[in-house]
Structures are given as structure tokens and as C-alpha cells.
Amino acid sequence: MNVLSLFDGISAGQIALQRANVSVDKYYSSEVDAFAINIANKNFPNTVQLGDVTKWRDWDIDFSKIDLVIGGSPCQGFSFAGKQLNFQDDRSKLFFEYVDILNYINSLNSNVKFLLENVRMKQEYQNVISKFLNVQPIVINSSLVSAQNRLRYYWTNIENIEQPIDKNIKLKDVLVDNPIEKHFLSDKAIDYMSRLRSGKPRWEYHKNPLDAKAACLTANMYKGVPYGVIKEKVRKLTEIECERLQTFPDNYTEGVSSSQRYKALGNSWTVEVVSHIFKNL
């Protein structure tokens, strides 16, 4: 199988295909973030990096041989956590690059499969995506296969997708044994998190009960937003814990700075969810 991954990030798609026992001949990646490319190439050195998705007409590949198109187009214009600029946001406009590429490949190979992932959004935005892709999304929460609450929409023409079986994983199940000092919050940070926001301490918006699910990982974790974990001291989640919440192998993102590891993981897919979908290929 030849795979074209748009907005590939750290190549979660390659791990998902491996876990689904799907044999890949060539894996083409379109990504522009240098740190994400570094992580992907470290783990999958045979990845064919194509660069900017907007320059796809210049790519030197045989589009007729692509069997699977995957991607999670940037979501900042759709997310309830963002400004909801929808398709006016330059990043969310990239969805139409995905559509153009998929339509072109489909004109050469009508059997091509596709998968598009995105965030929970207003119905009107969802309807636009569904209209262009001619399928309705499947809604899956990563909490079924991980210790993280992460509700995502998956548009695909891969058939017979059912909800994953709940693995009943809790946050306490993914914690490392010996977090290092840099992960513990300073007195200044603890004071800040204790201040009121809309009448409640900031902890109320970032707490992660050990016997429940962690809050959804986000790309702005690299800015230092702490996800409170209370175990003798207050600390944020470690890089490895975030990898486990996204069901990556430990140290998958090692090799770049901590801030870039957090950012990459917040932007990525939950591998086990995508693997679950790919098992139906």
C-alpha cells in the first residue's frame, strides 16, 4: 500500500498502520514543521518528505499509485477552544487543499481510501466538510483506548467502523515512577494556579484526577500550561506521560526540546484510535 499523509506531523499514521498490520510500500509525508519532521524521520527514516501541502502540484510522485490519503487538517478555525473563524482562518483553509488532492487522486484511482480527522465543531462547519467528502463523520473519544478525554471526528470511506472496546485506562495507569524536578511546579506557579478565574481557582480548569481521565492534550502545552497531577507534590504531566496518553511508544518524541515534544503531541492523533480504524482496511 502507498500512503499519502497530509499535515503528517510526527507520523502517528505510520505507527497506526503498523499496529493494524497494514503493509506499507511507500509513505509520503507533507509537513512543514521542522521539529515534527525531525521526530518522524528519527522513527521512520524511510519516510518520503514532500514539504508544503500548497505546493502539491509540484510534487514528483505518481498520484495514481496512492492507495490511502490521510490527514488531520489544522483545526484552529473550527475548535470550540479557539476563535471559530471556520474557513476564513488561513490554517483551516488547508482543508480545501486536502479535498483538491483527494479529488485529483480519485480521478486517477477510484478505489483510493481516505481518512480525515478534526475536532468537535459547530454543525454548520461539520456539514461543509461532510458535503465535500461525501461522508458523515464517525465520532470517537480517545478515552476508550487511552487515559485521555479527546473527542474527535473521523471522516472516512473505510467501511464497518465500530466504536473501540473500552480499555478502562485511568491516568494513574500511565504515570511515570520518578518524574524529574523540572516537572514539579514552583511556588510561584502554584500561587498563580490558586488565583480565581471566573470565581474558581485555576486548578478547577486543569486538574486531572488520578482515578479518571486526563484532560485533552493541546498544542499550547509548550507554553507551560500545567496539567495538575497531585502525588505528594503538584506537577505537570511529563513528556512520556503525554506520549502514553496519545498511545505513542515511550520516548517516541525524544530528540527535540521538551516544549516541542509537548506541542507535537498536542497536535497529533491518538494512535490507537486511528489504528482501530485502519484495521478495517
C-alpha positions as CSV (number, residue, x, y, z in Angstrom):
1,M,0.0,0.0,0.0
2,N,1.2,3.5,-0.8
3,V,0.1,6.2,1.6
4,L,0.0,10.0,1.3
5,S,-0.2,11.7,4.7
6,L,-1.1,15.4,4.6
7,F,-0.3,17.5,7.6
8,D,1.6,14.4,8.8
9,G,3.0,15.9,12.0
10,I,5.0,13.3,13.8
11,S,3.7,10.4,11.7
12,A,1.2,8.9,14.0
13,G,-0.3,7.4,10.9
14,Q,2.7,5.2,10.4
15,I,2.5,3.7,13.8
16,A,-1.2,3.2,13.5
17,L,-0.7,1.3,10.2
18,Q,1.9,-0.9,11.8
19,R,-0.3,-1.7,14.7
20,A,-3.2,-2.5,12.3
21,N,-0.8,-4.9,10.4
22,V,-1.2,-2.9,7.2
23,S,1.9,-3.3,5.0
24,V,3.2,0.0,3.6
25,D,5.4,0.2,0.5
26,K,5.8,3.9,0.4
27,Y,4.8,6.5,2.9
28,Y,4.7,10.1,1.6
29,S,4.5,12.9,4.2
30,S,3.5,16.5,3.7
31,E,4.7,18.5,6.7
32,V,6.4,21.9,7.2
33,D,7.2,21.9,11.0
34,A,10.9,21.2,11.2
35,F,10.6,19.7,14.7
36,A,7.8,17.4,13.7
37,I,9.7,16.2,10.7
38,N,12.8,15.6,12.9
39,I,10.7,13.3,15.1
40,A,9.0,11.5,12.2
41,N,12.4,10.9,10.4
42,K,14.0,9.6,13.6
43,N,11.4,6.9,14.0
44,F,10.7,6.3,10.3
45,P,13.8,7.1,8.3
46,N,12.2,5.9,5.0
47,T,9.5,8.5,5.1
48,V,9.4,10.5,1.8
49,Q,9.1,14.1,2.9
50,L,7.2,16.3,0.3
51,G,7.0,19.6,2.1
52,D,4.3,22.3,1.8
53,V,0.9,20.9,1.0
54,T,0.0,24.0,-1.0
55,K,2.7,23.1,-3.5
56,W,1.4,19.6,-4.2
57,R,1.1,20.2,-7.9
58,D,4.9,20.3,-8.0
59,W,5.4,17.0,-6.1
60,D,7.3,14.3,-8.0
61,I,5.1,11.4,-7.2
62,D,2.8,9.1,-9.1
63,F,-0.6,10.1,-7.7
64,S,-2.3,7.2,-9.5
65,K,-0.5,4.8,-7.2
66,I,-1.7,6.3,-4.0
67,D,-4.0,3.8,-2.1
68,L,-4.7,5.8,1.1
69,V,-4.9,9.5,1.8
70,I,-4.9,10.5,5.5
71,G,-4.6,13.7,7.4
72,G,-5.8,16.0,10.2
73,S,-6.0,19.4,8.6
74,P,-5.3,22.3,11.1
75,C,-8.3,22.9,13.3
76,Q,-7.7,26.3,14.9
77,G,-10.6,27.8,12.8
78,F,-13.1,25.2,13.9
79,S,-12.3,24.4,17.5
80,F,-14.6,25.4,20.3
81,A,-11.4,26.2,22.2
82,G,-10.4,28.7,19.5
83,K,-11.9,31.8,17.8
84,Q,-14.0,29.7,15.5
85,L,-13.1,31.6,12.4
86,N,-14.1,28.5,10.4
87,F,-12.9,28.5,6.8
88,Q,-11.8,32.2,7.0
89,D,-8.8,31.1,9.1
90,D,-5.8,30.6,6.9
91,R,-4.9,27.3,8.6
92,S,-8.4,25.8,8.3
93,K,-8.5,26.8,4.6
94,L,-5.9,24.0,4.2
95,F,-8.8,21.6,4.3
96,F,-9.5,22.5,0.7
97,E,-6.0,21.5,-0.3
98,Y,-6.8,18.1,1.2
99,V,-10.0,18.0,-0.9
100,D,-8.3,19.0,-4.1
101,I,-5.6,16.4,-3.6
102,L,-8.1,13.7,-2.8
103,N,-10.3,14.6,-5.8
104,Y,-7.3,14.5,-8.1
105,I,-6.2,11.1,-6.8
106,N,-9.7,9.8,-7.0
107,S,-9.9,10.8,-10.7
108,L,-6.9,8.5,-11.3
109,N,-7.7,5.8,-8.8
110,S,-11.4,5.5,-7.8
111,N,-10.5,2.9,-5.2
112,V,-8.5,5.3,-3.1
113,K,-9.3,5.2,0.6
114,F,-9.2,8.3,2.8
115,L,-9.3,9.4,6.4
116,L,-9.7,13.0,7.7
117,E,-9.6,13.8,11.4
118,N,-10.7,17.0,13.1
119,V,-12.0,18.5,16.3
120,R,-15.6,18.9,17.6
121,M,-17.1,21.9,15.9
122,K,-20.3,23.7,15.1
123,Q,-22.7,21.7,13.0
124,E,-22.5,24.2,10.1
125,Y,-18.7,23.6,9.8
126,Q,-19.2,19.9,10.1
127,N,-21.7,19.9,7.3
128,V,-19.4,21.7,4.9
129,I,-16.7,19.0,5.5
130,S,-19.2,16.2,5.1
131,K,-20.5,17.7,1.9
132,F,-17.1,17.9,0.3
133,L,-16.0,14.4,1.4
134,N,-19.5,12.9,0.8
135,V,-19.5,11.0,4.1
136,Q,-20.7,11.7,7.6
137,P,-18.1,11.6,10.4
138,I,-17.6,8.9,13.0
139,V,-17.2,10.4,16.5
140,I,-14.7,8.6,18.7
141,N,-13.4,9.6,22.1
142,S,-9.8,8.6,22.8
143,S,-10.9,7.8,26.4
144,L,-12.0,4.4,25.1
145,V,-8.4,3.3,24.3
146,S,-6.3,5.7,26.5
147,A,-6.3,7.7,29.7
148,Q,-7.3,10.9,27.9
149,N,-10.6,12.6,27.1
150,R,-10.2,13.5,23.4
151,L,-13.3,13.6,21.3
152,R,-12.6,13.7,17.6
153,Y,-14.4,13.4,14.3
154,Y,-13.2,11.0,11.6
155,W,-14.4,11.3,8.0
156,T,-13.5,8.1,6.1
157,N,-14.7,5.8,3.3
158,I,-13.2,2.9,5.2
159,E,-16.3,0.8,6.0
160,N,-17.6,-1.1,9.0
161,I,-16.1,1.1,11.7
162,E,-17.4,0.4,15.1
163,Q,-16.6,2.1,18.4
164,P,-13.5,0.7,20.1
165,I,-13.9,-1.5,23.2
166,D,-13.3,0.5,26.4
167,K,-9.9,-0.5,27.8
168,N,-10.8,1.3,31.1
169,I,-7.4,3.0,31.3
170,K,-7.0,5.7,34.0
171,L,-4.5,8.5,34.4
172,K,-2.8,6.6,37.2
173,D,-2.0,3.8,34.8
174,V,0.3,5.9,32.6
175,L,2.2,7.9,35.3
176,V,6.0,7.5,35.3
177,D,7.6,6.3,38.6
178,N,10.2,9.0,39.0
179,P,9.4,12.4,37.4
180,I,12.3,14.8,37.5
181,E,12.4,18.1,39.2
182,K,11.6,20.2,36.2
183,H,8.1,18.8,36.1
184,F,7.2,20.0,39.6
185,L,5.6,23.4,39.8
186,S,7.3,26.2,41.6
187,D,5.7,28.1,44.4
188,K,5.1,31.0,42.0
189,A,3.3,28.7,39.6
190,I,1.2,27.2,42.4
191,D,0.3,30.6,43.6
192,Y,-0.8,31.6,40.1
193,M,-2.9,28.4,39.7
194,S,-4.6,29.1,43.0
195,R,-5.9,32.5,41.8
196,L,-9.5,32.8,40.9
197,R,-10.8,32.6,37.3
198,S,-14.5,33.2,36.9
199,G,-14.9,32.6,40.6
200,K,-12.9,29.3,40.8
201,P,-9.2,28.6,41.3
202,R,-7.4,27.9,38.0
203,W,-6.8,24.3,39.3
204,E,-10.5,23.7,38.5
205,Y,-9.8,24.0,34.8
206,H,-6.6,22.0,34.8
207,K,-6.9,19.2,37.4
208,N,-6.6,15.6,36.4
209,P,-7.9,13.1,38.9
210,L,-5.7,10.1,39.1
211,D,-8.7,7.7,39.1
212,A,-10.2,9.2,36.0
213,K,-9.2,10.5,32.6
214,A,-6.8,13.3,31.8
215,A,-8.0,16.4,30.1
216,C,-7.4,16.7,26.4
217,L,-3.8,17.4,25.4
218,T,-3.4,20.6,23.4
219,A,-0.8,22.1,21.2
220,N,-0.3,25.0,23.6
221,M,1.1,22.8,26.3
222,Y,4.5,24.1,25.2
223,K,3.6,27.5,26.6
224,G,3.8,26.0,30.1
225,V,0.1,25.4,30.9
226,P,0.3,22.9,33.8
227,Y,-1.9,19.9,33.9
228,G,-2.1,19.4,37.7
229,V,-1.2,15.9,38.9
230,I,-1.2,15.6,42.7
231,K,1.0,12.9,44.1
232,E,2.9,14.3,47.1
233,K,3.7,17.4,45.1
234,V,1.9,19.3,42.3
235,R,3.4,18.8,38.9
236,K,2.6,18.8,35.2
237,L,2.5,15.8,33.0
238,T,5.8,14.6,31.8
239,E,6.7,14.2,28.1
240,I,6.5,10.4,28.4
241,E,3.1,10.6,30.1
242,C,1.8,12.7,27.3
243,E,3.2,10.1,24.8
244,R,1.3,7.4,26.7
245,L,-1.9,9.5,26.7
246,Q,-1.6,9.7,22.9
247,T,-0.7,6.0,22.9
248,F,2.8,6.5,21.4
249,P,5.8,4.4,22.4
250,D,7.8,5.9,25.3
251,N,10.4,8.4,24.1
252,Y,8.9,8.5,20.6
253,T,9.3,12.3,20.6
254,E,12.7,12.3,22.2
255,G,15.4,14.3,20.3
256,V,13.8,17.8,20.3
257,S,13.2,20.2,23.2
258,S,10.5,19.5,25.8
259,S,8.4,22.4,24.5
260,Q,8.4,21.0,21.0
261,R,7.6,17.5,22.3
262,Y,4.5,18.8,24.1
263,K,3.4,20.8,21.1
264,A,3.9,17.9,18.7
265,L,1.9,15.5,20.9
266,G,-0.9,18.0,21.5
267,N,-1.2,18.4,17.7
268,S,-1.1,14.7,17.0
269,W,-3.6,11.8,16.8
270,T,-4.3,9.2,19.4
271,V,-2.5,6.3,17.7
272,E,-4.8,3.5,19.0
273,V,-7.9,5.2,17.7
274,V,-6.5,5.5,14.2
275,S,-5.1,2.0,14.3
276,H,-8.6,0.8,15.2
277,I,-10.0,2.4,12.1
278,F,-7.1,1.1,9.9
279,K,-7.8,-2.5,11.0
280,N,-10.8,-2.3,8.6
281,L,-8.7,-1.6,5.5
